[in-house]
Amino acid sequence: RILHDGIIEATEDFSSIYCIGSGGYGTVYKAALPTGQMYGFCSHPKHSFLVYEFLERGSLKMVLSNNEQAKELDWKRRLNIVKGLANALSYMHHDRSQPIYNSSRHF
């Protein structure tokens, strides 16, 4: 409930001034939470959302398509990104009593 209320407050009830784009599952907002907490999720009857850290450089695709930025992202860092994504997907699918990711869904 605290995370939900903090998100509503930080985005001024999902005001368009905080909208930075659209993702596969909906609108993407950028806001600083009052608690400073950056990670979590909320499954609420009115809103469902994930909270994660904003990456200034944009998507991984954008970084890899820029030769200068791609050089900074060495193979060790790339491997750590893949490991982090695998851990996140595993958590969302297996480590929750009610999974928030369903692998049977086809994209």
Protein Blocks (a to p, Z undefined) as FASTA:
>chain_A
ZZmmmmmmmnoooiaklpgbdcfkbccdddddfklpabdcdddfkbccddddddfklpfk
lmmmpmklmmmmcfklmmmmmmmmmmmmmmmmmmpmbdcbdfkbcZZ
